[in-house]
Amino acid sequence: MDFLVEKCGNLCIVRIIGDFDYYHAPEFRCVVQDLVDEGFSQIIVAMEDVTFMDSSGMSALIFSARRLSKSGGHFSIAGCSPCIYRKLEIGGLTTIPALLSFFPTVQDAIQSMTI
Amino acid sequence: MESTEQAVSSRRSSRPTLEILSHLQQLSRDSAEGRLSRVYEAAVQLPINCLLIDKSILLSCSKNGSHFFPVRVKNVCLDALPDCSSLAKDSVIHSVVVNQSPKVIEDVSTCDTPLRHICTHEQVCSVACIPAVACGETQAVLIYMSCSKRAFAVWEIELMMTIASHVATACRIRLVDYECCPPQVSPVLDRLRQVLTATSVDDLLQNALREVITIVNADSGSIMLYDDIQCRIAAAYGLKENIDRRVARSVPTISNYIATHRKPLLLHGPVDTSKYPGVVPRSEIASSICVPLRAGKKVLGSLNLNRSSHKRPFGESDLDFTTAYVAQPLSIALEHKRLSLYKDDQASFLRHLYRIAKMITSSLEIEEVLDKIMDQLMSVGRADVCGLLLKDDTFGEFTMACGRGIPGGMKDDYAELMMPLALSLVGRARPTAVPDLDAHRAYTDQEVVRRLGLRSAAIIPLFIKRKNVGFIMVYSRQIASFPQSLLKLLAGLAELAAIAIENARHYERQLGIARITQRLLAPCPLVCIPGFEIGHKYIPAYQVGGDYYDLIKLSEDKFGLALADVSGKDVDAATHIALCKHSLRAVADHFDSPSLLLRKMNRLIYENTSPEAFVSMFYAVLDIEHRELTFSSAGHDPGLLYRADSRTVERVSTPGILLGIQPDAAFVDGRLSIKPGDTLLLYTDGLVFASSRDYETGISKIMATLIEHSLQPAQQLADNIHERTVGKHTAKLPDDIALIALKAVEE
């Protein structure tokens, strides 16, 4: 798994590539933690290239979203595959827009912020 | 002053960053190659970019310090500068030149010198004057000015000094190259200058020596270098081999003499042994020149040139020429090369350590950690045999923990080899090399050393909290194969190893506690429910699992059935399970409605666990009298209900968020009746993902298996479902699996 981080102003896009599971979730948490510490308030997680996500991945998303919301920012998830979206939906995570917003694409997520 | 410092830090505070370092590296390259104009530009610009400097002046200094002329200024009006002679009278600049140490004036209005006039004109408040010193002489003075009143931090002055030293080196190289050099020798020196850019010290010296011998028409020569311990031959040309060896053993030599006296020597005929006691006269040499190679006050070594013909001895002019035009550029190039190599060495040392750290801290299991340490010792430590002794926690004795390299070697073999040496060195805090095992008496007799052909060894103590907890031992079949540099790396490795071992041990203890907890928490034998069969299966992916299920008797005809998946693995998960299981058991009989129970559980988990902990839970209350099931789900995978009459499977779930995320989350109840032959299957997502990486495909497979085995008794059904989905997985499971099958039977 790999992370690509793009930064622009107070917005940051973290692209997850590969399996997002027990072995890689801690790294993701660190990446987001660093970004929050750097002062980014809008983080979009691009999930188009996630091949698999288990409950550890989900845990990392929740942890990161909470961390960001505590420092006044907002966490968005873009481009989930139907399978991953289903898993998040079962967990009830799609019903808490204050913590996590979902968008079909990164572009949509960016637009929602600029409007 | 404090307030000034605060104001400074709020404006632009920056410790040296990588960017500055890369600029410095460029500056150092430019200065070594004598690119004066680039060096000057960097010297005036760099502090403006990265320190709180607004204006800068670079004054070049004449040889006797009586004249200064500005060679480069930044943000300063040239008209503001007083003439050369009045600058020379400036007491601040004068003291900087003479004392060769920097001077800082925090408030320039307090001093009354020509410098103040510049500052008043330029509206400058604070000034730092830095001398650029090379070969013991001040070559230039750098004046850095700030328009706000401020103090200068030590690191800022250090940085300015570094810049100044590069300016000085560049000035010096240029001075030697062009300004002082008689025109007729300049082409010859150009050749020398070229060889001075060689990449390694050895090449540099060897090539330079050959070039110098040609230039001064010598027959033989050598370059000696001094390190802390001895003087050694670094390059030689035309010398007899036995002389090489003799000198290397650091007997008194002319070189040692000039290292102490720092003065060049011209010798004719055989050496006067009364003047230079201990020096062995060499008949083949008719005359020689010995010139110290100096960088500032430090003597790096000496350049020795010999002529064997008596008809053509060296003269004073040869000595002067060699001192001025050869020894000086050679010294500067040599010192520069040594510094840059040292820098490279440090960088590669840190890179190595980083890689080692990454490797040996990548595991928490003690066996794996030890194995990785052995891997690193064999590769990085270039060992043929290596081993690790650790202090026994209980008895406080050193025992062999592991070893590598003895073909078919058991622990005892390693212990036999390593114990004697280790025990002889217990208490020693520093890494020790045994360059020649033959010289070690205890070892000469050791059969195992002879059998393995081991020649040298090194032993590195491991410390945790200042306590010696073990030893790393490395052996090699080569003699003296653990030099200081490698020993330093091994010491770094040992430090990391000690931490990794301590962590692994700590983790093991923690895991031990977790295992005990888990035993107490493991799904207990489920109670019997009249009219129902229960089948269950639980396979943790790690030593301690994160799934659990429970069946609680609420009253004579009501039973609570719970299945949960806790986030995290191992120790974390075990503690969360403990919380869930006991809270659930404590509150279950207070709630008839599963949704209200989940609401309560959600609060408990939210308030009592870390922010990243969450739990998905399916909870159902089974009313056996009415054969009715009330259920609620908190973000858990849907239950699968097999209906015997239609031979179909329906998904059973209610919307609800995972427990522990939102403090005020609400849940809803669902209700269904359950008839004989019907089976409710609850599971955690580990089962789905073990079956397929695609969630829906996984669920479909489980549903098909449930239909296929629906006629079997509940336990057999649970076993079969597990076998069908996981059976093929020979590798480690990615996640825990828990499943429970509740089958209604005829009473």
Chai-1 contact restraints between the chains, C-beta under 6 A:
chainA,res_idxA,chainB,res_idxB,connection_type,confidence,min_distance_angstrom,max_distance_angstrom,comment,restraint_id
A,F52,B,R693,contact,1.0,0.0,6.0,A-B,restraint_1
A,D54,B,D735,contact,1.0,0.0,6.0,A-B,restraint_2
A,S55,B,S567,contact,1.0,0.0,6.0,A-B,restraint_3
A,S59,B,S567,contact,1.0,0.0,6.0,A-B,restraint_4
A,S59,B,E612,contact,1.0,0.0,6.0,A-B,restraint_5
A,F63,B,E612,contact,1.0,0.0,6.0,A-B,restraint_6
A,R66,B,P611,contact,1.0,0.0,6.0,A-B,restraint_7
A,C83,B,D694,contact,1.0,0.0,6.0,A-B,restraint_8
A,C83,B,Y695,contact,1.0,0.0,6.0,A-B,restraint_9
A,R86,B,Y695,contact,1.0,0.0,6.0,A-B,restraint_10
A,K87,B,Y695,contact,1.0,0.0,6.0,A-B,restraint_11
A,G91,B,G635,contact,1.0,0.0,6.0,A-B,restraint_12
A,G91,B,L658,contact,1.0,0.0,6.0,A-B,restraint_13
A,G92,B,G635,contact,1.0,0.0,6.0,A-B,restraint_14
A,G92,B,G656,contact,1.0,0.0,6.0,A-B,restraint_15
A,G92,B,I657,contact,1.0,0.0,6.0,A-B,restraint_16
A,G92,B,L658,contact,1.0,0.0,6.0,A-B,restraint_17
